[in-house]
Amino acid sequence: MARSQQSRQKRVLASASKLAGCCLGLALLLGLASPLPSFMQKGTPSPTSSTPGQESQGGTTPARTPRVRQRAVAARVLGKEDEKQVEDEKVATTADVDYVRTLELHVSSPAILLNHIADRYSSTSRILMEFVDNAFDSAESLFDHETNSYQRPIRIEVAVNSNRKTASLTVTDNCGGMSPETLGRVTTNVGESQKRGQNFLNGQFGFGMQAFRACCSTLSVRSRAELSKPLLEIVVDREQSMDITMQEASPEGYSAVPETGTQVTMRGFDEQWASKEALSPDFVAVEIEAHFERLLSRGNLMVTVRDETAPRDSSTHLCKTPDYAQHGAQIVVQEMLELGGGQRAEVLLAIAPQRGAEAFSPARFFAKGRRIGNIASITSFTKDSVHRWDVWSHPQLVGYVDILGSDTGALRPMITRDEFKHTRGRLASYKALADLCEEPLLAALEGVNEARSMKSLQQLEDVLTEELRRVDKQEKREQRKQDKMTQSFTEDEAEPEPEATAEPEASAEGDQSDLAQESPEAPSEKESPPGPEQPKDPEESKPNRWADFKVSLVDGLPGDEDGDEVQSKRSALVGNTIMVNVQHGDFKRRYRHTRSGAPKIDERLCSCSA
C-alpha cells in the first residue's frame, strides 16, 4: 500500500514537472516569462558547466546564452526536435558561461583578392582611363570653376608603346604630385582614398591604382610634390603582397618627370589585353576624347597622346572636345534637371546629321565629367524604357547626361564606373530623365527618319531606273545572238552585204546598231519589249525601250473610276515615267526600313516594284 502511494506521488510530481516545463517553455517562447531562476541566470554556472576560458580542440568553447536555451525549450514544447537538438539542449542548459573575443578580418593573400577584383574591368582602355582620371583629380585643386580654366598650364600626356615584346602605357602629368606618405598609401592601401566626400572628384573608391592587375604584371609610379625633394618611385608586381619598396628614381626618371607631377607606367601586358586596337595611339586618343569630353573643354589644359615608337614630334594627337553646333547637330534637349538628394543632371542631347554622326560619340552618361557608358548600353536605365530602340539606340542620337552633385545621391557609379549602383532612388532619377527627354527626342527622330526615308526612296528610284536599263541591254544582247543564229549562209554568199560605213557612236542608253533593225524602214520581226504601244503620229511617239523609261516613287495615285481610294492603282505610266504608288497596300507591306530610316531593299520589295 505504501509502495503504491509512493508510486502515485512520483507520477504526480513527474506530471507536474512536465507541465511546469511546458508552461515555462511556452512563456519563454512568447516572451512572457519572468527572469530565470538563479541557477539559470547569466554568470551562475551549473554543477556540470565548463569553467571560463576552457577550450576544445577546435578553438574556444562557444558562448551559451539564455536565448539559446529559450530556442531549445521552445523547440521541445513544439515537438520539433531531433536527437541532435536534444543533445544541443543538454549542453545549452549546462554550459551558459559567456565568452567574448574581438576578431579582425584577415585576407591571407591580398594580391590574389585584388587580382580577382580587377577582373571586373573589361578593356585595356577602361583601365587606362583610371590613371588619366587620377591626373585630372590631381589638377582639380588648380581649377577655377568661375572661369572654367586652370590657374596654370596643365599637361597630361599618354605615351603608347605598341611593340608586342615591350608593350607599355604611360601617363605623365605636371600637376601637384604626391608626398612620400601619399605615394605609399595610394599604391599599397586599398579603400582609403582621401577623395571620399569631395563632390568635385571622382576617385572615391581607393581602388583605381590596382586596376592594372587585370591586364599586366607590373605598375611603376613616380611622383614628387616639391622640386626640392627627390623623385620617388614604387614598383608593384601583380603577385606581390609584401616587401614593396619605395626608392629614389633613376636619372632617366628625373628627365621623364622634370617638374612636380606623377608618372604611371603599366608593363608586362598579357597577350589577350595587348591587341593592336587596344595599344593603338589613335584608338587611345578617341577613347580619351569620349571618356573625358566634359573636361577637355577647360581652359589652360592640354591632353596629348603620342606613339612612343615614333619620333616625338611626328605622332602626337591633341585631344579635343566635340563642337555639336559646328558639326550641324540639332540640339533637342539642353537643360539642368534636379534629381533630388543633392544631385542634378546636366543634359545636352542632339540629333546629328546622317553624314556627320561619325564625328560624334553616341549619347553617353557621365559622372562629374567622366564617362560611365553609352546610354543605350546602361542596362539599368534602358531595360524599363519603351523607347530603348527607337530613341536611345538610334545611331544619330548624340550628346550627354552628366550627373553632378552629391556622391551620396541616387546615381552612384560602380567601382568600374561602367554602371550605376542599385540604390533606392535610382528608378525615380531614371524616370525624371525619361520624362524630360524621350518624347521630344522621339518626335525629332521621327522627323529625321521620314526625311531620310524620302531621300532613300529617291535613291531607290535611281536603282530601279538603272535596273531597267540593264535589262534593256541584256535583252538586246540576247536578240543579237538569236539574229546571228538564224542568218542563212547561202543568203550571205549569194548576196554579199555592202561595205560597212562608219557606225554612229553608241549612246549611253543602248547600242545604236539596234535602232536600224527596229526603224520603220526596216522593221524587226523580234518581239518588242514590254511598254506602251507606238502611236502612229510621230509627234506623239513614246519610247518603246526599257532604257528610255525611268521610275518615280510617288506618294499616292488617283483612285479607280469610282473614286475608291482603297483600291488605288499600284502604278501608272505618264509619258516615259513609270510612277509607283508608295501608298499602295502591297508596297507598304513590303517596304521596310531601319531605325535610322534607310530602306531595306529585299526580294519582296523588288518583286512588288517589278
Residue pairs with C-beta under 8 A, 6 or more apart in sequence:
21 73
21 76
22 77
24 33
24 73
25 73
25 74
25 76
25 77
26 74
26 77
27 33
28 70
28 73
28 74
29 70
29 73
29 74
29 77
29 78
35 41
36 66
38 44
39 46
40 46
40 66
40 69
40 93
40 96
41 66
42 65
42 66
42 96
42 98
43 97
43 98
45 51
45 96
45 97
46 93
46 94
46 95
46 96
48 94
48 95
49 94
49 95
49 96
49 97
50 61
50 95
50 97
51 97
52 97
52 99
53 99
54 61
55 61
60 99
60 101
61 95
61 97
61 99
62 99
63 97
63 98
63 99
63 100
64 91
64 92
64 95
64 96
64 97
64 98
65 96
65 98
66 96
68 92
68 96
69 89
69 92
69 93
69 96
72 81
72 85
72 88
72 89
72 92
72 93
73 89
75 81
75 85
75 89
76 89
81 89
107 113
109 241
110 190
110 241
111 238
111 239
111 240
111 241
114 190
114 210
114 213
115 213
115 214
115 238
117 207
117 210
117 415
118 210
118 211
118 212
118 213
118 214
119 214
120 214
120 415
120 416
121 127
121 211
121 214
121 215
121 416
122 416
122 418
123 278
124 169
124 215
124 269
124 273
124 274
124 275
124 278
124 279
125 278
125 283
125 284
125 287
125 291
126 416
126 417
126 418
127 211
127 212
127 214
127 215
127 266
128 158
128 169
128 171
128 266
128 284
128 287
129 287
129 288
129 291
129 292
129 370
129 371
130 208
130 209
130 211
131 171
131 208
131 264
131 266
132 156
132 158
132 171
132 288
132 291
132 292
132 303
133 202
133 203
133 208
133 292
133 370
134 171
134 203
134 208
134 209
134 262
134 264
135 156
135 171
135 173
135 175
135 262
136 156
136 292
136 295
136 369
136 370
137 195
137 201
137 202
137 203
138 173
138 175
138 176
138 177
138 178
138 261
138 262
139 150
139 154
139 156
139 173
139 175
139 176
139 301
140 200
140 201
141 176
142 150
142 151
142 152
142 154
142 175
142 176
143 149
143 150
143 151
143 298
144 150
144 151
147 299
148 297
148 298
148 299
149 298
149 299
149 300
149 301
150 298
150 299
150 300
150 301
151 300
152 300
153 174
153 300
153 301
153 302
154 173
154 174
154 175
154 300
154 301
154 302
155 173
155 174
155 302
155 303
155 304
156 171
156 172
156 173
156 301
156 302
156 303
156 304
157 171
157 172
157 173
157 303
157 304
157 305
157 306
158 169
158 170
158 171
158 284
158 288
158 303
158 304
158 305
158 306
159 168
159 169
159 170
159 172
159 305
159 306
159 308
160 169
160 279
160 280
160 281
160 284
160 305
160 306
160 307
160 308
161 167
161 168
161 169
161 170
161 279
161 308
161 309
162 276
162 279
162 280
162 281
162 307
162 309
163 309
164 274
167 267
167 269
167 274
167 279
168 265
168 266
168 267
168 269
168 308
169 265
169 266
169 279
169 284
170 263
170 264
170 265
170 266
170 308
171 263
171 264
171 265
172 256
172 257
172 261
172 262
172 263
172 264
173 261
173 262
173 263
174 259
174 260
174 261
175 260
175 261
175 262
176 225
176 260
176 261
177 223
177 224
177 225
177 226
177 260
177 261
177 262
178 186
178 223
178 224
178 225
178 262
179 225
180 232
180 246
182 225
183 221
183 223
183 232
183 234
183 246
184 234
184 246
185 192
186 193
186 206
186 209
186 221
187 209
187 219
187 221
187 234
187 236
187 244
188 234
188 236
188 244
189 206
190 206
190 207
190 210
191 205
191 206
191 207
192 206
193 203
193 204
193 205
193 206
195 201
195 202
195 203
195 204
196 204
196 407
197 204
197 407
198 204
199 368
199 405
199 406
199 407
200 368
201 368
202 367
202 368
202 369
202 370
202 413
202 417
204 407
205 415
207 415
209 219
209 221
212 218
212 219
212 236
212 238
212 266
213 238
214 273
215 266
215 269
215 270
215 273
216 238
216 266
216 267
216 268
216 269
216 270
216 273
217 237
217 238
217 239
217 267
217 268
217 270
218 235
218 236
218 237
218 238
218 266
218 267
218 268
219 235
219 236
219 264
219 265
219 266
220 233
220 234
220 235
220 236
220 263
220 264
220 265
220 267
221 233
221 234
221 235
221 236
221 262
221 263
221 264
222 231
222 232
222 233
222 249
222 253
222 256
222 257
222 262
222 263
223 231
223 232
223 257
223 261
223 262
223 263
224 230
224 231
224 232
224 257
224 260
224 261
225 260
226 260
227 259
227 260
230 248
230 249
231 248
231 249
231 253
231 254
231 257
232 246
232 247
232 248
232 249
233 246
233 247
233 248
233 249
233 250
233 253
234 244
234 245
234 246
235 244
235 245
236 244
249 257
253 263
256 263
257 263
269 279
277 283
281 305
281 306
281 307
281 315
281 317
282 317
284 305
285 305
285 317
285 319
288 296
288 303
288 305
288 319
289 296
289 319
289 320
289 321
289 322
289 361
290 361
290 364
290 371
291 370
291 371
292 303
292 319
292 369
292 370
292 371
293 321
293 322
293 361
293 364
293 366
293 371
293 400
294 321
294 366
294 369
294 370
294 400
294 402
295 301
295 369
295 370
296 303
296 319
296 320
296 321
297 321
302 318
303 318
303 319
304 316
304 317
304 318
304 319
305 316
305 317
305 319
306 312
306 315
306 316
306 317
307 315
322 359
322 360
322 361
324 331
324 348
324 350
324 352
324 360
324 398
324 399
325 331
327 352
327 353
327 356
327 359
327 360
328 352
328 353
328 356
329 350
329 351
329 352
329 353
329 356
329 360
329 398
329 399
330 350
330 351
330 352
330 444
331 348
331 349
331 350
331 399
332 349
332 350
332 351
332 440
332 441
332 444
333 347
333 348
333 349
333 399
333 436
333 437
333 440
333 441
334 347
334 348
334 349
335 347
335 436
336 344
336 345
336 346
336 347
337 344
337 345
337 347
337 432
337 433
337 436
338 344
339 345
339 403
339 405
339 409
339 410
339 411
339 429
339 432
339 433
340 409
340 410
340 425
340 428
340 429
341 406
341 408
341 409
341 410
341 425
342 405
342 406
342 408
342 409
343 403
343 404
343 405
343 406
343 409
343 410
343 411
343 429
344 403
344 404
344 405
345 401
345 402
345 403
345 404
345 429
345 432
345 433
346 400
346 401
346 402
346 404
347 399
347 400
347 401
347 402
347 433
347 436
347 437
348 399
348 400
349 363
349 397
349 398
349 399
349 400
349 401
349 437
349 441
350 397
350 398
350 399
351 396
351 397
351 398
351 441
351 444
351 445
351 448
352 359
352 360
352 396
352 397
352 398
353 396
354 396
354 448
354 452
354 596
357 395
357 396
357 398
360 398
361 374
361 398
362 374
362 375
362 376
362 395
362 397
362 398
363 374
363 375
363 376
363 392
363 397
363 398
363 399
363 400
363 401
364 371
364 372
364 373
364 374
364 375
364 399
364 400
364 401
365 371
365 372
365 373
365 374
365 375
365 378
365 381
365 400
365 401
365 403
365 420
366 372
366 400
366 401
366 402
366 403
367 402
367 403
367 411
367 413
367 417
368 402
368 403
368 404
369 402
370 417
371 417
372 378
372 403
372 413
372 417
372 418
372 419
372 420
373 418
373 419
375 381
375 382
375 392
375 397
375 401
376 382
376 388
376 392
376 393
378 419
378 420
379 419
380 419
380 420
380 422
380 426
380 430
381 392
381 420
381 430
381 433
382 388
382 392
382 393
384 427
384 430
385 391
385 392
385 434
385 438
387 434
387 438
387 441
387 442
389 595
390 442
390 445
390 595
391 397
391 437
391 438
391 441
391 442
391 445
393 595
394 445
394 595
394 596
395 595
395 596
396 445
396 448
396 596
397 441
397 445
401 433
403 409
403 411
409 425
409 429
410 423
410 424
410 425
410 426
410 428
410 429
411 420
411 423
411 426
411 429
412 420
412 421
412 423
413 419
413 420
413 421
414 420
414 421
420 426
448 596
448 597
449 593
449 595
449 596
449 597
450 597
451 597
452 596
452 597
452 598
453 593
453 597
453 598
453 599
456 593
456 597
456 598
456 599
457 553
457 582
457 599
458 553
460 553
460 599
460 601
461 550
461 551
461 552
461 553
463 601
464 551
464 580
464 609
465 549
465 550
465 551
468 546
468 547
468 549
468 550
468 551
469 509
469 510
469 546
469 547
471 546
472 509
472 510
472 529
472 545
472 546
472 547
473 510
473 511
473 547
475 529
475 546
476 510
476 511
476 514
479 514
479 526
480 514
482 526
483 517
483 526
503 512
503 513
504 512
505 512
506 512
509 545
509 547
509 548
510 545
510 547
516 522
517 524
518 524
518 528
528 544
529 544
529 545
529 546
530 546
531 542
531 543
531 544
531 545
531 546
531 549
532 542
532 544
532 573
534 541
534 542
534 544
535 541
535 542
542 575
542 576
543 549
543 576
548 576
549 576
549 577
549 578
550 576
550 577
550 578
551 577
551 578
551 580
551 609
552 577
552 578
552 579
552 580
553 579
553 580
553 582
554 579
554 580
554 581
554 582
555 582
555 583
556 568
556 581
556 582
556 583
557 568
557 569
557 571
557 572
557 579
557 581
557 583
557 584
558 568
558 569
559 565
559 566
559 567
559 568
559 569
560 567
560 568
560 569
568 581
568 583
568 584
569 581
569 584
570 580
570 581
570 584
570 586
570 587
571 578
571 579
571 580
571 581
572 578
572 579
572 581
573 579
580 587
580 609
581 587
582 588
582 591
586 608
587 605
587 608
587 609
590 604
590 605
590 607
590 608
591 599
591 605
592 599
592 600
592 602
592 605
593 599
593 600
594 600
599 605
